[in-house]
Amino acid sequence: MQRRFTRLTDPHWKPLPRQRHLRVWGARTATSDPEWKYVNLRRYFAFLERSVEKGTQWAVFEHNGPELWGNVSNTVEDFLFNEFRDGWLLGTKPGEPISSAAIAAP
C-alpha cells in the first residue's frame, strides 16, 4: 500500500485524467537517440530478438560449420520474411536492408 501511495504522490508520475475517448498516440522513451524514441519500436525489436534467440536454440549443440550457419541463416531469413509478408517490415521487396525506419506503425 505504501509503495502505491508513494508512486501516486511522486512528481514524475502523472496518471492520465479520466476522460472518455482518450487515446494515447506515440508513446516515447526517454532516449536522445531518434531511432529508438518510440516504445512500440523498442518492443518490436525486443520481440524480434527474443524470437530469433528462441528459434535458433536447436543450433546450440550442433557441430559448427558452414552447413549449420546456412541452416541458421535460413531460419532467421524465413522468420524475417514472414514479418515482411505480414506487413511489419516495410520495403518494396524482401531482403532490403532493415533499419528502424523500416518498421510499420502498429
N, C-alpha and C positions, 0 to 999 in steps of 0.2 A: 504494500500500500504506500509506504514511504517513497519508494522509487517512482511509482506512478505520479505521486504528488509533486516530487522534485522535477520530473520531466515536464509536467504541465506548467510549472512556475519558472522553468528555465527560459531566459530571454531569447535563446536561439530556437526554441521550439514554438512554432506558431501554427496551431491547428487551423484548418480551413473553417471559415464560418459556415454555419448550417444554412445553406440556400438550396432551393430546388433547382435542378437542371444545371448544377455547377459541374464543369468539366475541366480537368487539368490536362493541358497540352504541353508537350515538350519539356518534360521533367529533365532538369540538368544536374550535372555533378559539379563539384567544387574544384575542377581542374582548370589549369590555364591552357592546356593543350586543346585546340579547337576540334581536333579529330575525335576526341573522347569525351566531349562535354554532355552528350545526351545519355540518359540512363538506359534507354532501350538499346542503344548501340553497344554499350558495355555488356548488358545482359545477353545480347545475341552472340557476341564474340565469346563470352564465357560458356554459352551453350555449345558453340562450335568446338571450343577447346575440350570441354568435357566429353562431347560426343566422339571426337576423333580419338581421345585417350581411351574411352571405353571400347570403341570399335576396333582398336588395334591391340587390345590386350592379348589376343591369340598369338601375337608375334613375339611375346616376351621369351618363350622357351624354344623358339625355332632357331635353327642354325643361321648365323649371319652370312649373308652372301647376296649376290645380285638377284637371285630368284625371290628371296624374302623381300628385298627392297622393292622389287617390281610389284609383288603382291600387296605390300603396304601402300605403295603409291596408288595402285588401282582401287584399293579400298577407300582411301581418302578422296580420290578423284570422283568415284561413284557417289560418295556422300555429298560432296560439294555440287556435283551435277544435279542431284535431287533437290538440293536447296535452290539452285538456279532455276530448275524447271518449275518449282513451286512458287517462284516469284520473289524469293527472299534476297537473291543476289541479282543486281541489275547488270545489264550489258546487252550487247547485240548478239553475242554468241558465247557459248561456254568456253572457258579457257582464257578469257581476257584477265588481265591482272586484277586481283581482288584488292580493293582498298576500302577504308571505312566510308568513303563517299559512295561506294557501290552497294550499300545496304539499303534495301527498300524500307520505307517507313511502315510501321505496323498499321 
